[in-house]
Each structure stands twice: as C-alpha cells, then as structure tokens.
Amino acid sequence: MPHLMNTYGRLPVAFTHGEGCRLFDEQGKSYLDAMSGIAVNTLGHNHPRLVAALSKQIGRLMHTSNLYHIREAEEASDRLASIAKMDEVFFCNSGCEANEAAIKLARLYGHQQGIDQPAIIVMEQAFHGRTLATLSATGNRKAQAGFEPLVSGFVRVPFDDLAAIEQVAANNPNVVAVLFEPIQGEGGINVAHNKYMRAVRKICNEKNWLMMVDEVQCGLGRTGIWFAHQHADILPDVMTLAKGLGSGVPIGACLAAGRATGVFKPGNHGSTFGGNPLACTAALTTLKVIETDDLMTRASELGELIRDGLRHGLASADGLIKGVVEVRGDGLLIGIELDRPCGDLVKRALAKGLLINVTVEKVVRLLPALVMSDAEGAELVALLVPLILDFLKE
Ligand SMILES: *Cc1c(COP(=O)(O)O)cnc(C)c1O
C-alpha cells in the first residue's frame, strides 16, 4: 500500500511515459491526452527541445539560492515582462503561491496608501488555489468547508457582472484590488467579456485599485494570444502565472506593472526554490518554443476546429441536441456544458483511451497541449462525441 495522504480521487491508471499528446500506461495501452496534466504540459510530453535544454541545465546547475543573482531568472523575467508588457516578476513554484504573492502585494499596497484593513474583490466560482488565503479567495464553498476560519479581507461578487463591482466601489472604502480569472477554468470555462474587463480596468484606474488577473490556467498562449486579458486590449497591474509556464517543471510567477511596481522591498516576500535555474530554463524554453513554432496560432486554429467538430457532432435540427447546454471556451481551453452531472464520462473516456476532465459536475473540460495536431484534434472529437451521445441517451 502506498503511504500517500488521501487527498485525491484518482482514476485507476498510472502512466510510464509520454510522447507528444500520447501517454502510455503500465500495460502499454496508449491514450490521447486532452488534459495536459491540467494545462501544464504546454509542449506535450517528451518535447525534444525542452528535454535537451533541461538535460543541459541539470548537468550544469539546478539550484543555487535567492541569496545570489540567478541569471536564468533574470532572463526569464525579461522575457515575461516583454511579452506581458509589464515591469517586474516574482518567481515561485505554483499557482497558489503566485496568487499568495499577489494577495500580499495588494495588502501591502493598501497599507502603503493608509488603508489598515485592505479588502480584495473576488468572484463567485473563482479558483485561486488551496493555501489558506487562496482558498479563501476561491469561490467554492465545498472546497472551503472544514477549513474555517478562512482568511478575511475578500469581498465576493458575481463573475462578469459590472454592476456588482460598481456597487462595492460605491460602498466599500477598504477595497484595494480586484482579482479574477479572464476565463474561469475550474469554475466551468466561463469567459469574461472584453467589455467587462475594459470596464473593470476603468474602475481600477478611477479608484486607484490594482487590477489583478489570475492567468494560471488561461495564460501562456492557450487562448491564441500570450495572455487572455490581451483579447480586451488592456494591461493589468498584477498577473499570476504557473501551470503551463514550465511545461511540467514547477514554476509560478507574479508580475506587476504600473502602480503595483516597487511595492515589495527586500524582506517582504520570498521563496527558497522560486526562480531556480532549472525551473527558469523550463520557462524560457517553453516561451521560446511557443514563439518559434507559432503555437498561439496553433491553439487558436485547433480550438476552432475542435469546437466546430463538437458543435457539428452534437448538433440537432435547431442548435445543439437536448442535454448539451453549450460548447464554449477560447483556443485550447474548451468546455462542453451538459444539463446533468456527467463525471462518469471521465471513466468512459479513459476506457476508450482518451483523457478528459469534468469540472463543476456538468462541464466536460478539454485542455490539449499547444502542440496537438489537426489529426489528433479530429481524433479527440471522434472519440468524445459518441461518448457524450451515448451518455445522454441513457
Ligand atoms: C490551478 C490554478 C491555481 C492553483 O495552482 P496550483 O499550482 O495548483 O497551486 C490557481 N488559479 C487558477 C486559475 C488555476 O487554474
């Protein structure tokens, strides 16, 4: 018996190796991977350029410390600042840590403005992580249950609802920031309107609040552009990244721009592992391959292809068949909402050699690697559509 803590409901499979968008289990069975380790394996499995860059780095230097200068971190920060058009980067090791940094930054920013009890606006159905502060920011009562007392200082509003934010703006002088996902991932692939993001930007400017976007899942090319908020042509003050940044090597980042720069001083925040040479080499290589292989265009085109294929396969005379509420998302962040709980589809897909996920009980979620081919995308649709059709017939 393994001595792992019982924190996950795991599927009955273990993988031994992978190649591109394929994974192989202990029996040698092959699977089409439409999950990418929850949006982590940006470059798929065993990508030759990533393997070469990491192998070389492992042979030279994996870790020193933030007691010293780290050139790989400096270079990765330059690259991220350039593509995000932002100014500063703090490296950590995961999404929740990136959000912890953002939350601490917002609080410090508030205190620096003379606000002693700073509050951050967060959204219903939001997911920001599992640490105490990020769990408190998360909009999921089930995930929070049993961990009270939660961290205070969060004000919750409905997602993509401008009037709700305006109301808080009019009534709560303690607010210092708004934190939201441009596309909610765990919350069911809910896409914020560009108009909403632009209006939030405007309120943040007027109220001197920090606009903080959590792009841990939707960022880094997945929606056909470097970052999902860029579809609205706005610049946030703070952005958090993790998942896809290192293509499987743990790394997170909290970026700051404008009024959020210069808030942290030495001693305010830190991380032992954060920004080490190995993780930053993974990030630099991931960013380089996304750019040189034009994987953003790939994500956008393949996303269209997959969504079109799904809509076609699940079509009735007047729209979608009964039982399918919506096919939505952007690029390779795809959700298929059904009108009933459909968690069982995950096991059925597994049996057919396909890796998918269901979130908020009713939304089938697809997060393919940015290197998936058109043929693999078509295969994904061809495998998934009959599974959904059969499931809805029962
Ligand atoms: C996964 C996720 C997180 C948490 O990331 P971890 O690396 O698991 O801590 C935070 N925000 C969003 C939007 C996520 O999808």
The ligand as an SDF file (V2000), in Angstrom:
LIG
                    3D

 15 15  0  0  0  0  0  0  0  0999 V2000
   -4.6910   25.6020  -10.9120 C   0  0  0  0  0  0  0  0  0  0  0  0
   -5.0000   27.0050  -10.6040 C   0  0  0  0  0  0  0  0  0  0  0  0
   -4.4770   27.6470   -9.4690 C   0  0  0  0  0  0  0  0  0  0  0  0
   -3.6580   26.9150   -8.4400 C   0  0  0  0  0  0  0  0  0  0  0  0
   -2.4810   26.4450   -8.9370 O   0  0  0  0  0  0  0  0  0  0  0  0
   -1.6000   25.3720   -8.0940 P   0  0  0  0  0  0  0  0  0  0  0  0
   -0.3510   25.2590   -8.8830 O   0  0  0  0  0  0  0  0  0  0  0  0
   -2.3940   24.1090   -8.0280 O   0  0  0  0  0  0  0  0  0  0  0  0
   -1.4010   25.9570   -6.7520 O   0  0  0  0  0  0  0  0  0  0  0  0
   -4.7540   28.9910   -9.3040 C   0  0  0  0  0  0  0  0  0  0  0  0
   -5.5190   29.6600  -10.1700 N   0  0  0  0  0  0  0  0  0  0  0  0
   -6.0340   29.0860  -11.2660 C   0  0  0  0  0  0  0  0  0  0  0  0
   -6.8480   29.8970  -12.2120 C   0  0  0  0  0  0  0  0  0  0  0  0
   -5.8200   27.7380  -11.5070 C   0  0  0  0  0  0  0  0  0  0  0  0
   -6.3720   27.1590  -12.5840 O   0  0  0  0  0  0  0  0  0  0  0  0
  1  2  1  0
  2  3  1  0
  2 14  2  0
  3  4  1  0
  3 10  2  0
  4  5  1  0
  5  6  1  0
  6  7  2  0
  6  8  1  0
  6  9  1  0
 10 11  1  0
 11 12  2  0
 12 13  1  0
 12 14  1  0
 14 15  1  0
M  END
$$$$
